[in-house]
């Protein structure tokens, strides 16, 4: 589906994208996208090949993504917060043949590019130039304004997003072409089909949800307003200025808005908002109530994941009457709650949440068939979350069967952190888990067992972690328990260390 061509023909002079004082009409976007896409093909980027996008939120980021899809290649967003070892791993593991880099990430490319032997083409997206890279301006000059032969079978195009690793390394969740009709159904259920649709990108585009919602809004012909970096008052200003009708925000971002002084919030008119969508982590009821008071009855919530897409949707009229719920099954999504033996659990009882395969979920973890196999049970798929369903069909998440931590809407995988910390010569064993945090949902905690006659301070451990891990993965607190509980086989029982932090909370995520 070549949505850019469709909208460029039907409304060529309408604004397609905005960033600060820059904007592009659909006609301008089409020409730039075509030039970059045709230049990629001329440079040998083939159908289905992988292209890294490593740049700040910007018009150039959106252009790189759209052009990659138009070249029938697969865009792979790179997390901004990774350190050199992590970036190098993804460049190598993804088999990427080209990489767009921009802003401060050009310097990271300087450091890692020699370790990325498979990348044949580097493109810089900003003012910085490198002799080892082609600039975006050069790519635009080399390309053709004619529409490329976008494969209609691609739908909205495929993508691959790297999640944290449950076994110590990130996994590439490879998603085939999205089904346009299913996407439309999701957008309708989230109240995101508006006559004059203006969508605000508030979170980083390398995350699954902000990138997906920006794409979905563009497919519908909406104007996409990009925030280079989130600021709560600036978000209100943009909503007011552009009459924004929809946005997606993790709970932390909404909290930062509603926690602004009333005198600040009163300066801005936010009555244009029709769909304020929250997800990526449990959203405290206080934040939901404040969001409804600030924006009106437009708060939608969904449960989903990078792998399984959107699974449940909670509508505004149910937010207050179903506290803690993440909603009912989304359109065309079948959900089952199963016990450890794969049997359905009764209504009101917790079970692992499984989703039957549908067109909006991932196909596989790239080059990791064993990890893919572990998500599947007889045609049903799970990322390890535990939920219960009430008599009206509303789901509530209550636990996480696997170890993932969600802090500020960001998925963090303890095994990856534990793998890095085990490199420290003073550490005998380590258990990383999430503990409650009123601002971020969860924060990273490391329980450490030292080798005999060794010493290690909190600050020393964190300094070591920062050399090997992105900052958001570094433990925010450290403990040194006298006892590391183990089962008869010698395996650490992590929940015994974790559970006391969640006592009296009513949930474990």
Secondary structure as the mmCIF struct_conf table of DSSP 4:
data_model
#
loop_
_struct_conf.conf_type_id
_struct_conf.id
_struct_conf.beg_label_comp_id
_struct_conf.beg_label_asym_id
_struct_conf.beg_label_seq_id
_struct_conf.end_label_comp_id
_struct_conf.end_label_asym_id
_struct_conf.end_label_seq_id
HELX_RH_AL_P HELX_RH_AL_P1 UNK A 3 UNK A 10
TURN_TY1_P TURN_TY1_P1 UNK A 12 UNK A 13
BEND BEND1 UNK A 14 UNK A 14
STRN STRN1 UNK A 15 UNK A 19
TURN_TY1_P TURN_TY1_P2 UNK A 20 UNK A 21
STRN STRN2 UNK A 22 UNK A 25
HELX_RH_AL_P HELX_RH_AL_P2 UNK A 26 UNK A 42
TURN_TY1_P TURN_TY1_P3 UNK A 43 UNK A 44
HELX_LH_PP_P HELX_LH_PP_P1 UNK A 45 UNK A 46
TURN_TY1_P TURN_TY1_P4 UNK A 47 UNK A 48
STRN STRN3 UNK A 50 UNK A 54
BEND BEND2 UNK A 57 UNK A 58
HELX_RH_AL_P HELX_RH_AL_P3 UNK A 59 UNK A 70
TURN_TY1_P TURN_TY1_P5 UNK A 71 UNK A 72
STRN STRN4 UNK A 74 UNK A 77
TURN_TY1_P TURN_TY1_P6 UNK A 80 UNK A 81
HELX_RH_AL_P HELX_RH_AL_P4 UNK A 84 UNK A 93
TURN_TY1_P TURN_TY1_P7 UNK A 94 UNK A 95
BEND BEND3 UNK A 97 UNK A 97
STRN STRN5 UNK A 98 UNK A 101
TURN_TY1_P TURN_TY1_P8 UNK A 103 UNK A 104
HELX_RH_AL_P HELX_RH_AL_P5 UNK A 105 UNK A 112
HELX_RH_3T_P HELX_RH_3T_P1 UNK A 113 UNK A 115
TURN_TY1_P TURN_TY1_P9 UNK A 117 UNK A 118
STRN STRN6 UNK A 121 UNK A 124
BEND BEND4 UNK A 126 UNK A 127
TURN_TY1_P TURN_TY1_P10 UNK A 131 UNK A 132
BEND BEND5 UNK A 133 UNK A 133
STRN STRN7 UNK A 134 UNK A 135
HELX_RH_AL_P HELX_RH_AL_P6 UNK A 136 UNK A 142
BEND BEND6 UNK A 143 UNK A 143
BEND BEND7 UNK A 145 UNK A 146
HELX_LH_PP_P HELX_LH_PP_P2 UNK A 147 UNK A 148
HELX_RH_3T_P HELX_RH_3T_P2 UNK A 152 UNK A 154
TURN_TY1_P TURN_TY1_P11 UNK A 155 UNK A 156
STRN STRN8 UNK A 159 UNK A 163
HELX_LH_PP_P HELX_LH_PP_P3 UNK A 164 UNK A 165
TURN_TY1_P TURN_TY1_P12 UNK A 166 UNK A 167
BEND BEND8 UNK A 168 UNK A 169
STRN STRN9 UNK A 171 UNK A 175
HELX_LH_PP_P HELX_LH_PP_P4 UNK A 177 UNK A 179
HELX_RH_AL_P HELX_RH_AL_P7 UNK A 180 UNK A 189
TURN_TY1_P TURN_TY1_P13 UNK A 190 UNK A 191
TURN_TY1_P TURN_TY1_P14 UNK A 195 UNK A 196
STRN STRN10 UNK A 198 UNK A 201
BEND BEND9 UNK A 203 UNK A 203
TURN_TY1_P TURN_TY1_P15 UNK A 205 UNK A 206
BEND BEND10 UNK A 207 UNK A 207
HELX_RH_AL_P HELX_RH_AL_P8 UNK A 208 UNK A 219
TURN_TY1_P TURN_TY1_P16 UNK A 220 UNK A 221
STRN STRN11 UNK A 223 UNK A 226
BEND BEND11 UNK A 228 UNK A 229
HELX_RH_AL_P HELX_RH_AL_P9 UNK A 232 UNK A 242
TURN_TY1_P TURN_TY1_P17 UNK A 243 UNK A 243
STRN STRN12 UNK A 246 UNK A 250
HELX_RH_AL_P HELX_RH_AL_P10 UNK A 251 UNK A 258
TURN_TY1_P TURN_TY1_P18 UNK A 259 UNK A 259
BEND BEND12 UNK A 260 UNK A 260
HELX_RH_AL_P HELX_RH_AL_P11 UNK A 262 UNK A 265
TURN_TY1_P TURN_TY1_P19 UNK A 266 UNK A 267
BEND BEND13 UNK A 268 UNK A 268
TURN_TY1_P TURN_TY1_P20 UNK A 271 UNK A 272
STRN STRN13 UNK A 275 UNK A 279
BEND BEND14 UNK A 280 UNK A 281
HELX_LH_PP_P HELX_LH_PP_P5 UNK A 282 UNK A 284
HELX_RH_AL_P HELX_RH_AL_P12 UNK A 285 UNK A 295
BEND BEND15 UNK A 297 UNK A 297
STRN STRN14 UNK A 299 UNK A 305
TURN_TY1_P TURN_TY1_P21 UNK A 306 UNK A 308
STRN STRN15 UNK A 309 UNK A 314
HELX_RH_AL_P HELX_RH_AL_P13 UNK A 316 UNK A 319
TURN_TY1_P TURN_TY1_P22 UNK A 320 UNK A 324
STRN STRN16 UNK A 327 UNK A 327
STRN STRN17 UNK A 328 UNK A 329
HELX_LH_PP_P HELX_LH_PP_P6 UNK A 330 UNK A 330
TURN_TY1_P TURN_TY1_P23 UNK A 331 UNK A 332
STRN STRN18 UNK A 335 UNK A 338
TURN_TY1_P TURN_TY1_P24 UNK A 340 UNK A 341
BEND BEND16 UNK A 342 UNK A 342
HELX_LH_PP_P HELX_LH_PP_P7 UNK A 343 UNK A 343
STRN STRN19 UNK A 344 UNK A 344
HELX_LH_PP_P HELX_LH_PP_P8 UNK A 345 UNK A 346
TURN_TY1_P TURN_TY1_P25 UNK A 347 UNK A 348
BEND BEND17 UNK A 349 UNK A 349
STRN STRN20 UNK A 351 UNK A 356
TURN_TY1_P TURN_TY1_P26 UNK A 359 UNK A 360
BEND BEND18 UNK A 361 UNK A 361
STRN STRN21 UNK A 364 UNK A 365
TURN_TY1_P TURN_TY1_P27 UNK A 366 UNK A 367
HELX_RH_AL_P HELX_RH_AL_P14 UNK A 369 UNK A 374
TURN_TY1_P TURN_TY1_P28 UNK A 375 UNK A 375
STRN STRN22 UNK A 376 UNK A 377
TURN_TY1_P TURN_TY1_P29 UNK A 378 UNK A 379
STRN STRN23 UNK A 380 UNK A 381
BEND BEND19 UNK A 384 UNK A 384
STRN STRN24 UNK A 385 UNK A 389
TURN_TY1_P TURN_TY1_P30 UNK A 391 UNK A 392
BEND BEND20 UNK A 393 UNK A 393
STRN STRN25 UNK A 395 UNK A 400
BEND BEND21 UNK A 401 UNK A 402
STRN STRN26 UNK A 405 UNK A 407
TURN_TY1_P TURN_TY1_P31 UNK A 408 UNK A 409
STRN STRN27 UNK A 410 UNK A 412
HELX_RH_AL_P HELX_RH_AL_P15 UNK A 414 UNK A 421
TURN_TY1_P TURN_TY1_P32 UNK A 422 UNK A 423
BEND BEND22 UNK A 424 UNK A 424
TURN_TY1_P TURN_TY1_P33 UNK A 425 UNK A 426
STRN STRN28 UNK A 427 UNK A 437
TURN_TY1_P TURN_TY1_P34 UNK A 438 UNK A 440
STRN STRN29 UNK A 441 UNK A 450
HELX_LH_PP_P HELX_LH_PP_P9 UNK A 451 UNK A 451
TURN_TY1_P TURN_TY1_P35 UNK A 452 UNK A 453
HELX_RH_AL_P HELX_RH_AL_P16 UNK A 458 UNK A 468
BEND BEND23 UNK A 469 UNK A 469
HELX_RH_3T_P HELX_RH_3T_P3 UNK A 471 UNK A 473
BEND BEND24 UNK A 474 UNK A 474
BEND BEND25 UNK A 476 UNK A 476
STRN STRN30 UNK A 477 UNK A 479
BEND BEND26 UNK A 482 UNK A 482
STRN STRN31 UNK A 486 UNK A 486
TURN_TY1_P TURN_TY1_P36 UNK A 488 UNK A 489
BEND BEND27 UNK A 490 UNK A 490
STRN STRN32 UNK A 492 UNK A 492
HELX_RH_AL_P HELX_RH_AL_P17 UNK A 494 UNK A 502
TURN_TY1_P TURN_TY1_P37 UNK A 503 UNK A 504
BEND BEND28 UNK A 505 UNK A 506
#
